[in-house]
């Protein structure tokens, strides 16, 4: 392979990865912002001011990069499984667990920076309330299902076909049937 062809391939791969990263980071930002807005309205009803949309952006950017890496490493792919639903559920579980572990690691690092011990930092996750921590993990997995389903269905239909299907106008034949 010529150096020029290799360079074009690397550029194409880098462009694809960048687009993938922007899409997942934007999706996560929208989801995290909605959750933060919901939390803020509940807290405001109890007289507590809470705004952290900047936090949503930072989390989306960081976790988005880890999702791109997990996709590249094919995390959660089951060999020999040809049913899309099983692939979607497997990847969702693996990606969700990865994001929970990364979030826990993030909380510990932030705690250490602020002079807390690891045990104190772990105790502060979800305000020390285990059901809330479970709910956050479950929400992360629920957020991932549409993203992973879109990717799996898109791969099954062929590169770009799902986007075309979702964005194309209905044809005259389709209009006649409807």
PyMOL commands that set and color helices and strands:
alter all, ss='L'
color gray80, all
select helices_A, chain A and resi 3-45+53-72+84-113+118-128+130-157+161-167+172-177
alter helices_A, ss='H'
color red, helices_A
deselect
rebuild
show_as cartoon
